[in-house]
């Protein structure tokens, strides 16, 4: 008797297929094949491609722990927490993150799924605002600060996906925060 393919294995397969083909072009048949199950099993377990995407995003991204509930007095430590989270996320899931961000503008299904990551971004905004109020960071819209902070991580991931010869090693979170703070302290 064949062993049951775990939900996480199906999520991983779906996210890889989406990273390669995009959400709209990814078929349930291709996803099922990548997961090593048949399409009927996929529908029986997840009911629809949209539901599978919701569960995959929730299940896969929940594993990336980000403790931002109480920002502290050390701006570098809080930013390092954020950078480590996103560095890990982009190393593990950069293709699907970039694909979903691009497709959310055109697909209501994808946009609906991104509400979970948006909740996390609001928490990041609060940490940034906390440090702006304390005078530790230049005052600007929090998302501008966020994108300036994680932009180098995103670009490394994008470069590796676009340029198969790219040999960049993963970003050093401490160096990213140090460089960021050099230009973003008041």
Secondary structure by P-SEA (a helix, b strand, c coil): ccccccaaaaaaaaaaaaaccccccccaaaaaaaacccaaaaaaacccaaaaaaaaaaaaacccccccccccccaaaaaaaaaaaaaaaaaccaaaaaaaaaaccccaaaaaaaaaaaaaaaaaaaaaaaaaaacccccccaaaaaaaaaaaaaaaaaaaaaccccccccccaaaaaaaaaacccc
